[in-house]
Amino acid sequence: MVEMHDEISREDIKYIISNPWSISIKEWQLDDPSTHDTTKQTIDQRLEVAKTDGFAKIWKNEEQLPIAILGFYNVGYNVYETFFIASTHMDTNGRKVTLDLRKLLQEKEATDYRNCRCRLYSQSDHPKQIEWFKFIGFDYFPKYNRGDVHYFEYVSKYK
């Protein structure tokens, strides 16, 4: 059974970085082990900001192994950024995590983050990337792309 949790440990982050999902490898440049420490520091910093103004969640499988981490953190007035990093367990648990992620964003949008927008940049070259982000609630804005990095934005429907 896949469950979502609030507590994210350093060991959870290390596990995901050491056992990355194929899509997270490109997103986070994890094919080079020399980047792992920098990635861990980046995630730690973003999670720290999320504690002040934002939120973070982790999904774990029945063995309590990390599947994925979502961070949502403030970068300006009613403007947020998000990140998502996943382990190889995303291959077998991706559907459940995706459905939970969509529901979570809809709930947060309707309650705590009215009149906000959340942006993200993605380096994934997965052929279904745009469809997946659209399913969870993000719109694609190609005019804001940075080279091969795609720009997506989630805009609250609630004012």
PABA-322143 format. One record per atom (N, C-alpha, C, O): residue in three letters; atom name; x, y, z. Coordinates in steps of 0.2 Angstrom, whole numbers, plus 5000, padded with zeros to 4 digits. Each point is the difference from the previous one (the first is absolute). Example, Ala and Ser with C-alpha at 12.3 -4.5 7.8 and 13.67 -1.06 7.14 Angstrom:
BEGIN
zavo	lodren	X	Y	Z
Ala	N	5066	4972	5039
Ala	CA	4996	5006	5000
Ala	C	5004	5006	5000
Ala	O	5005	4999	5003
Ser	N	4993	5006	4993
Ser	CA	5004	5006	5001
Ser	C	4996	5005	5003
Ser	O	5003	5006	5001
This chain:
BEGIN
zavo	lodren	X	Y	Z
Met	N	5004	4994	5000
Met	CA	4996	5006	5000
Met	C	5004	5006	5000
Met	O	5005	5001	5004
Val	N	4994	5004	4992
Val	CA	5004	5006	4999
Val	C	4996	5005	5005
Val	O	4994	5001	5000
Glu	N	5010	5003	5004
Glu	CA	4998	5005	5004
Glu	C	5004	5006	5000
Glu	O	5006	5000	4998
Met	N	4990	5006	5003
Met	CA	5004	5006	5000
Met	C	5001	5002	5007
Met	O	4996	4999	5004
His	N	5010	5004	4997
His	CA	5002	5002	5007
His	C	5003	5007	4999
His	O	5001	5003	4995
Asp	N	4999	5001	5011
Asp	CA	5003	5006	5001
Asp	C	5007	5000	5002
Asp	O	5004	5005	4998
Glu	N	4998	4991	5006
Glu	CA	5007	4999	5002
Glu	C	5005	4998	4995
Glu	O	4999	4994	4997
Ile	N	5006	5010	5001
Ile	CA	5005	4998	4995
Ile	C	5007	5000	5003
Ile	O	5002	5005	5002
Ser	N	5001	4989	4998
Ser	CA	5006	5000	5003
Ser	C	5006	5001	4995
Ser	O	4999	4999	4994
Arg	N	5007	5002	5009
Arg	CA	5006	5000	4996
Arg	C	5001	4993	4996
Arg	O	5002	5000	4995
Glu	N	4996	4995	5009
Glu	CA	5001	4993	4997
Glu	C	4995	4999	4994
Glu	O	5002	4997	4995
Asp	N	4992	5006	5006
Asp	CA	4996	4999	4994
Asp	C	5002	5004	4994
Asp	O	5000	4997	4995
Ile	N	5003	5009	5006
Ile	CA	5003	5003	4994
Ile	C	5006	4996	4997
Ile	O	5000	5000	4994
Lys	N	5004	4998	5011
Lys	CA	5006	4996	4997
Lys	C	4998	4994	4996
Lys	O	5003	4998	4995
Tyr	N	4992	4999	5008
Tyr	CA	4997	4994	4997
Tyr	C	4998	5001	4992
Tyr	O	5002	4997	4996
Ile	N	4994	5008	5004
Ile	CA	4997	5002	4993
Ile	C	5006	5002	4995
Ile	O	5000	4998	4995
Ile	N	5005	5006	5008
Ile	CA	5005	5002	4996
Ile	C	5005	4994	4998
Ile	O	5002	5000	4994
Ser	N	4998	4995	5010
Ser	CA	5004	4994	4998
Ser	C	4997	4995	4996
Ser	O	5003	4996	4997
Asn	N	4990	5005	5003
Asn	CA	4996	4995	4996
Asn	C	4995	5004	4996
Asn	O	4994	4999	5001
Pro	N	5008	5005	4995
Pro	CA	4996	5005	4996
Pro	C	4995	4996	4995
Pro	O	5003	4996	4996
Trp	N	4991	5007	5003
Trp	CA	4996	4998	4995
Trp	C	5003	5003	4993
Trp	O	5004	5005	5000
Ser	N	4995	4991	4995
Ser	CA	5003	5002	4993
Ser	C	4999	5007	4999
Ser	O	5004	5004	4997
Ile	N	4990	4999	5004
Ile	CA	4998	5007	4998
Ile	C	5004	5005	5005
Ile	O	5002	5005	4998
Ser	N	4999	4993	5008
Ser	CA	5003	5004	5005
Ser	C	5008	5001	4998
Ser	O	5003	5005	5002
Ile	N	5000	4989	4995
Ile	CA	5007	5001	4998
Ile	C	5001	5006	4996
Ile	O	5005	5003	5001
Lys	N	4991	4998	4994
Lys	CA	5001	5005	4995
Lys	C	4998	5007	5004
Lys	O	5004	5005	4999
Glu	N	4991	4995	5004
Glu	CA	4997	5006	5003
Glu	C	5006	5003	5005
Glu	O	5001	5006	5000
Trp	N	5002	4989	5004
Trp	CA	5004	5003	5005
Trp	C	5008	4998	4998
Trp	O	5004	5001	5005
Gln	N	4997	4997	4989
Gln	CA	5007	4998	4998
Gln	C	5003	4995	5005
Gln	O	5006	5001	5002
Leu	N	4991	4994	4999
Leu	CA	5002	4995	5005
Leu	C	5004	4995	4997
Leu	O	5003	4995	5003
Asp	N	4998	5005	4990
Asp	CA	5005	4995	4997
Asp	C	5007	5001	5002
Asp	O	5004	4996	4999
Asp	N	4998	5010	5004
Asp	CA	5006	5002	5002
Asp	C	5000	5000	5008
Asp	O	4998	5004	5003
Pro	N	5006	4991	5000
Pro	CA	5000	4999	5007
Pro	C	5003	5006	5004
Pro	O	4998	5002	5006
Ser	N	5006	5002	4990
Ser	CA	5002	5006	5003
Ser	C	4995	5006	5001
Ser	O	5002	5005	5004
Thr	N	4992	4994	4993
Thr	CA	4995	5005	5001
Thr	C	4995	4998	5006
Thr	O	4996	5004	5002
His	N	5005	4990	5001
His	CA	4996	4998	5005
His	C	5000	5004	5007
His	O	4994	5002	5002
Asp	N	5011	5001	5000
Asp	CA	5001	5004	5006
Asp	C	4996	5007	4998
Asp	O	4997	5002	5005
Thr	N	5004	5000	4990
Thr	CA	4997	5007	4998
Thr	C	4993	4999	4999
Thr	O	4996	5004	5003
Thr	N	5001	4990	4995
Thr	CA	4993	4999	4999
Thr	C	4997	5000	5007
Thr	O	4995	5002	5001
Lys	N	5008	4994	5003
Lys	CA	4998	4999	5007
Lys	C	5000	5007	5004
Lys	O	4995	5001	5003
Gln	N	5010	5003	4996
Gln	CA	5000	5007	5003
Gln	C	4994	5004	4997
Gln	O	4997	5004	5004
Thr	N	5002	4996	4990
Thr	CA	4994	5003	4996
Thr	C	4994	4998	5003
Thr	O	4996	5005	5002
Ile	N	5003	4989	4999
Ile	CA	4993	4997	5002
Ile	C	4999	5003	5008
Ile	O	4995	5002	5002
Asp	N	5011	4997	5002
Asp	CA	5000	5002	5007
Asp	C	4998	5007	5000
Asp	O	4995	5002	5004
Gln	N	5008	5003	4992
Gln	CA	4998	5007	5000
Gln	C	4993	5001	4998
Gln	O	4997	5004	5004
Arg	N	5001	4993	4991
Arg	CA	4993	5001	4998
Arg	C	4995	4998	5005
Arg	O	4994	5003	5002
Leu	N	5007	4991	5001
Leu	CA	4996	4997	5006
Leu	C	5000	5005	5006
Leu	O	4994	5001	5003
Glu	N	5011	5002	4998
Glu	CA	5001	5005	5006
Glu	C	4995	5006	4998
Glu	O	4996	5002	5005
Val	N	5004	5001	4989
Val	CA	4996	5005	4998
Val	C	4993	4998	5001
Val	O	4995	5004	5002
Ala	N	5003	4990	4996
Ala	CA	4993	4997	5000
Ala	C	4997	5000	5007
Ala	O	4994	5000	5001
Lys	N	5011	4999	5004
Lys	CA	4997	5000	5007
Lys	C	4997	5007	5002
Lys	O	4996	5000	5004
Thr	N	5007	5005	4993
Thr	CA	4998	5007	5002
Thr	C	4994	5002	4996
Thr	O	4995	5002	5003
Asp	N	5005	4997	4991
Asp	CA	4994	5002	4995
Asp	C	5000	4995	4995
Asp	O	5003	5001	4994
Gly	N	4993	4994	5007
Gly	CA	4999	4994	4995
Gly	C	4999	4994	5003
Gly	O	4997	5000	5006
Phe	N	5004	4994	4991
Phe	CA	4999	4994	5003
Phe	C	5005	4995	4996
Phe	O	5002	5001	4994
Ala	N	4998	4993	5009
Ala	CA	5004	4995	4997
Ala	C	4997	4993	5002
Ala	O	4997	4999	5005
Lys	N	5003	4996	4990
Lys	CA	4997	4994	5001
Lys	C	5005	4994	4998
Lys	O	5004	5002	4995
Ile	N	4996	4993	5008
Ile	CA	5003	4994	4997
Ile	C	4996	4994	5000
Ile	O	4995	4999	5004
Trp	N	5006	4997	4990
Trp	CA	4996	4994	4999
Trp	C	5005	4994	5002
Trp	O	5005	5000	4998
Lys	N	4992	4995	5006
Lys	CA	5004	4994	5001
Lys	C	4996	4994	4999
Lys	O	4994	5000	5000
Asn	N	5009	4995	4998
Asn	CA	4997	4993	4999
Asn	C	4999	4996	5006
Asn	O	5001	5003	5005
Glu	N	4996	4991	4994
Glu	CA	4998	4996	5006
Glu	C	5006	4998	5004
Glu	O	5000	4999	5006
Glu	N	5006	5001	4991
Glu	CA	5007	4999	5004
Glu	C	5003	5007	5003
Glu	O	5005	4999	5003
Gln	N	4991	5006	4996
Gln	CA	5002	5007	5003
Gln	C	5006	5002	4996
Gln	O	5004	5004	5003
Leu	N	4997	4994	4991
Leu	CA	5005	5003	4995
Leu	C	4997	5006	4997
Leu	O	4995	5000	4997
Pro	N	5009	5005	5002
Pro	CA	4998	5006	4997
Pro	C	4999	4999	4992
Pro	O	5004	4997	4997
Ile	N	4990	5005	5001
Ile	CA	4998	5000	4993
Ile	C	5001	5007	4997
Ile	O	5004	5000	4995
Ala	N	4994	5005	5008
Ala	CA	5001	5007	4997
Ala	C	4999	5006	5005
Ala	O	4997	4999	5006
Ile	N	5006	5006	4993
Ile	CA	4999	5006	5004
Ile	C	4998	5006	4996
Ile	O	5002	5001	4994
Leu	N	4993	5003	5009
Leu	CA	4997	5006	4997
Leu	C	5002	5005	5005
Leu	O	4999	5000	5006
Gly	N	5004	5006	4991
Gly	CA	5001	5006	5004
Gly	C	4996	5006	4997
Gly	O	5000	5000	4994
Phe	N	4997	5004	5010
Phe	CA	4996	5006	4997
Phe	C	5002	5005	5005
Phe	O	4999	5000	5006
Tyr	N	5005	5006	4991
Tyr	CA	5003	5005	5004
Tyr	C	4999	5007	4997
Tyr	O	5000	5000	4994
Asn	N	5000	5005	5010
Asn	CA	4998	5007	4998
Asn	C	5007	5003	4997
Asn	O	5005	4999	5002
Val	N	4994	5004	4992
Val	CA	5005	5004	4997
Val	C	4998	5007	4999
Val	O	5004	5004	4997
Gly	N	4990	4998	5005
Gly	CA	4998	5007	4999
Gly	C	4992	5001	5002
Gly	O	4997	4995	5003
Tyr	N	5001	5011	4997
Tyr	CA	4993	5001	5002
Tyr	C	4995	4995	4996
Tyr	O	4999	5002	4994
Asn	N	4998	4994	5010
Asn	CA	4995	4995	4996
Asn	C	5003	4996	4995
Asn	O	4997	4997	4995
Val	N	5010	5002	5005
Val	CA	5003	4997	4994
Val	C	5004	4994	5004
Val	O	5004	5001	5004
Tyr	N	4996	4993	4993
Tyr	CA	5003	4994	5003
Tyr	C	5004	4997	4995
Tyr	O	4998	5000	4994
Glu	N	5006	4996	5008
Glu	CA	5004	4995	4995
Glu	C	4999	4993	5003
Glu	O	4999	4999	5006
Thr	N	5002	4996	4990
Thr	CA	4999	4993	5003
Thr	C	5006	4996	4997
Thr	O	5003	5002	4995
Phe	N	4998	4993	5008
Phe	CA	5005	4995	4997
Phe	C	4997	4993	5002
Phe	O	4996	4999	5005
Phe	N	5006	4996	4991
Phe	CA	4998	4993	5001
Phe	C	5006	4996	4998
Phe	O	5003	5001	4995
Ile	N	4998	4994	5009
Ile	CA	5006	4995	4999
Ile	C	4997	4993	5002
Ile	O	4997	5000	5006
Ala	N	5005	4995	4990
Ala	CA	4997	4994	5002
Ala	C	5006	4994	4999
Ala	O	5005	5001	4997
Ser	N	4993	4994	5007
Ser	CA	5005	4994	5000
Ser	C	4997	4995	4995
Ser	O	4995	5001	4996
Thr	N	5009	4994	5003
Thr	CA	4998	4994	4995
Thr	C	4993	4997	5002
Thr	O	4997	4997	4995
His	N	5001	5004	5011
His	CA	4993	4998	5002
His	C	4995	5003	4996
His	O	4994	4998	5001
Met	N	5007	5008	4996
Met	CA	4995	5004	4996
Met	C	4997	4995	4994
Met	O	4995	5001	4998
Asp	N	5010	4995	5000
Asp	CA	4998	4996	4994
Asp	C	4994	4995	5002
Asp	O	4995	4999	4996
Thr	N	5004	4999	5010
Thr	CA	4995	4995	5002
Thr	C	4994	5004	5004
Thr	O	4995	4997	5001
Asn	N	5007	5009	5001
Asn	CA	4995	5004	5004
Asn	C	4998	5006	4997
Asn	O	4997	5004	5004
Gly	N	5005	4998	4990
Gly	CA	4999	5006	4997
Gly	C	4992	5002	5000
Gly	O	4999	5006	5001
Arg	N	4997	4990	4997
Arg	CA	4993	5001	4999
Arg	C	4997	5003	5007
Arg	O	4997	5005	5000
Lys	N	5004	4991	5005
Lys	CA	4998	5002	5007
Lys	C	5003	5007	5002
Lys	O	4996	5005	5002
Val	N	5010	4996	4997
Val	CA	5004	5006	5002
Val	C	4997	5006	4996
Val	O	4998	5005	5002
Thr	N	5001	4994	4991
Thr	CA	4997	5005	4996
Thr	C	4993	5002	5002
Thr	O	4998	5006	5000
Leu	N	4998	4989	5002
Leu	CA	4993	5002	5002
Leu	C	5000	5004	5006
Leu	O	4996	5004	5001
Asp	N	5008	4993	5004
Asp	CA	5001	5004	5006
Asp	C	5002	5007	4999
Asp	O	4998	5005	5004
Leu	N	5007	4996	4992
Leu	CA	5003	5006	4999
Leu	C	4995	5005	4997
Leu	O	4999	5006	5002
Arg	N	4997	4992	4993
Arg	CA	4995	5004	4997
Arg	C	4995	5002	5005
Arg	O	4998	5006	5001
Lys	N	5000	4989	5004
Lys	CA	4995	5002	5005
Lys	C	5003	5005	5005
Lys	O	4996	5004	5002
Leu	N	5010	4995	5000
Leu	CA	5003	5004	5005
Leu	C	5000	5007	4997
Leu	O	4999	5005	5004
Leu	N	5003	4996	4990
Leu	CA	5001	5007	4997
Leu	C	4993	5003	5000
Leu	O	4999	5006	5001
Gln	N	4996	4990	4997
Gln	CA	4993	5003	5000
Gln	C	4998	5002	5007
Gln	O	4997	5006	5000
Glu	N	5004	4990	5005
Glu	CA	4998	5002	5007
Glu	C	5004	5006	5002
Glu	O	4997	5005	5003
Lys	N	5010	4995	4996
Lys	CA	5004	5006	5002
Lys	C	4997	5007	4996
Lys	O	5000	5005	5003
Glu	N	4999	4994	4991
Glu	CA	4998	5006	4996
Glu	C	4993	5002	5003
Glu	O	4999	5007	5000
Ala	N	4997	4989	5002
Ala	CA	4993	5002	5002
Ala	C	5000	5003	5008
Ala	O	4996	5003	5002
Thr	N	5009	4995	5001
Thr	CA	5001	5002	5007
Thr	C	5005	5005	5002
Thr	O	4999	5006	5000
Asp	N	5007	4992	5000
Asp	CA	5006	5004	5002
Asp	C	5003	5004	4995
Asp	O	5004	5005	5002
Tyr	N	4995	4994	4992
Tyr	CA	5004	5004	4994
Tyr	C	4995	5003	4995
Tyr	O	5001	4999	4994
Arg	N	4994	5004	5009
Arg	CA	4995	5003	4995
Arg	C	5004	5006	4997
Arg	O	5004	5003	5003
Asn	N	4994	4999	4991
Asn	CA	5003	5006	4996
Asn	C	5008	4999	5000
Asn	O	5003	5005	5000
Cys	N	4999	4989	4999
Cys	CA	5007	4999	5000
Cys	C	5002	4997	4993
Cys	O	4995	4997	4997
Arg	N	5011	5003	5001
Arg	CA	5002	4996	4994
Arg	C	5007	4997	5002
Arg	O	5004	5002	5004
Cys	N	4997	4992	4993
Cys	CA	5006	4996	5002
Cys	C	5003	4998	4993
Cys	O	4997	4998	4995
Arg	N	5009	5004	5005
Arg	CA	5004	4999	4993
Arg	C	5005	4994	5001
Arg	O	5003	4999	5006
Leu	N	4999	4998	4989
Leu	CA	5005	4995	5000
Leu	C	5004	5000	4993
Leu	O	4996	5001	4995
Tyr	N	5010	4997	5005
Tyr	CA	5004	4999	4994
Tyr	C	5001	4992	5000
Tyr	O	5002	4998	5005
Ser	N	4998	4999	4989
Ser	CA	5001	4993	5000
Ser	C	5005	4999	4994
Ser	O	4999	5002	4994
Gln	N	5006	4994	5007
Gln	CA	5004	4998	4995
Gln	C	4999	4993	4997
Gln	O	5003	4997	4996
Ser	N	4991	5000	5006
Ser	CA	4999	4993	4998
Ser	C	4999	5000	4992
Ser	O	4997	5005	4998
Asp	N	5005	4990	4999
Asp	CA	4998	4999	4993
Asp	C	4995	4994	4999
Asp	O	5000	4998	4994
His	N	4997	5000	5011
His	CA	4995	4995	5000
His	C	4994	5002	4995
His	O	4998	5006	5000
Pro	N	5000	4990	4995
Pro	CA	4995	5002	4995
Pro	C	4993	5002	5003
Pro	O	4997	5003	4997
Lys	N	5002	4994	5009
Lys	CA	4993	5002	5003
Lys	C	5001	5005	5006
Lys	O	4995	5001	5004
Gln	N	5011	5003	4996
Gln	CA	5001	5005	5005
Gln	C	4994	5005	5000
Gln	O	4997	5001	5006
Ile	N	5002	5002	4989
Ile	CA	4995	5005	4999
Ile	C	4993	4998	5003
Ile	O	4996	5003	5003
Glu	N	5002	4991	4994
Glu	CA	4994	4997	5002
Glu	C	4999	4998	5008
Glu	O	4995	5002	5003
Trp	N	5011	4996	5000
Trp	CA	5000	4999	5007
Trp	C	4999	5006	5004
Trp	O	4996	5000	5005
Phe	N	5008	5005	4993
Phe	CA	4999	5006	5004
Phe	C	4993	5003	4999
Phe	O	4997	5003	5005
Lys	N	5000	4997	4989
Lys	CA	4994	5002	4999
Lys	C	4995	4996	5005
Lys	O	4995	5003	5002
Phe	N	5005	4991	4998
Phe	CA	4996	4996	5004
Phe	C	5000	5002	5007
Phe	O	4995	5000	5004
Ile	N	5011	5001	4999
Ile	CA	5000	5002	5007
Ile	C	4999	5008	5001
Ile	O	4999	5002	5006
Gly	N	4999	5002	4989
Gly	CA	4998	5006	5000
Gly	C	5004	5006	4998
Gly	O	4998	5006	5000
Phe	N	5008	4992	4997
Phe	CA	5004	5006	4997
Phe	C	4999	5001	4993
Phe	O	4998	4995	4996
Asp	N	5003	5011	5002
Asp	CA	4999	5002	4993
Asp	C	5007	5001	4997
Asp	O	5005	5002	5004
Tyr	N	4996	4997	4990
Tyr	CA	5007	5000	4997
Tyr	C	5000	5007	4996
Tyr	O	4996	5002	4996
Phe	N	5010	5002	5005
Phe	CA	5001	5006	4997
Phe	C	5006	5000	4996
Phe	O	5005	5002	5003
Pro	N	4995	4995	4991
Pro	CA	5007	5000	4996
Pro	C	5003	5006	4999
Pro	O	5007	5000	4999
Lys	N	4990	5006	5001
Lys	CA	5004	5006	4999
Lys	C	5004	5002	5006
Lys	O	5005	5004	4999
Tyr	N	4995	4992	5007
Tyr	CA	5004	5002	5005
Tyr	C	5005	4994	5001
Tyr	O	5004	5000	5005
Asn	N	4997	4996	4990
Asn	CA	5005	4994	5001
Asn	C	5007	5003	5000
Asn	O	5001	5006	4997
Arg	N	5003	4991	5005
Arg	CA	5007	5002	5000
Arg	C	5004	4994	4997
Arg	O	5003	4995	5003
Gly	N	4998	5006	4991
Gly	CA	5003	4994	4996
Gly	C	4996	4994	5000
Gly	O	4994	5000	4998
Asp	N	5009	4995	5004
Asp	CA	4996	4993	5001
Asp	C	4997	5000	5006
Asp	O	4997	4994	5002
Val	N	5002	5011	5002
Val	CA	4997	5000	5007
Val	C	4993	5003	4999
Val	O	4999	5006	4998
His	N	4996	4990	5003
His	CA	4993	5002	4999
His	C	4997	5004	5006
His	O	5002	4998	5006
Tyr	N	4994	5007	4993
Tyr	CA	4997	5004	5005
Tyr	C	4992	4998	5001
Tyr	O	4997	4999	4995
Phe	N	5001	4999	5011
Phe	CA	4993	4999	5002
Phe	C	4998	5004	5006
Phe	O	5004	5002	5004
Glu	N	4989	4999	4996
Glu	CA	4998	5004	5006
Glu	C	4993	4998	5002
Glu	O	4996	4998	4996
Tyr	N	5003	5002	5010
Tyr	CA	4994	4998	5003
Tyr	C	4997	5006	5003
Tyr	O	5003	5003	5004
Val	N	4991	4999	4994
Val	CA	4997	5006	5002
Val	C	4993	4999	5004
Val	O	4996	4996	4997
Ser	N	5004	5006	5009
Ser	CA	4994	4999	5004
Ser	C	4993	5003	4996
Ser	O	5000	5005	4998
Lys	N	4995	4991	5002
Lys	CA	4994	5002	4998
Lys	C	4996	5004	5005
Lys	O	4995	5003	4999
Tyr	N	5007	4997	5007
Tyr	CA	4997	5003	5006
Tyr	C	5003	5007	5001
Tyr	O	5006	5000	5001
Lys	N	4990	5005	5000
Lys	CA	5002	5006	5002
Lys	C	4999	5002	5007
Lys	O	5002	5005	5003
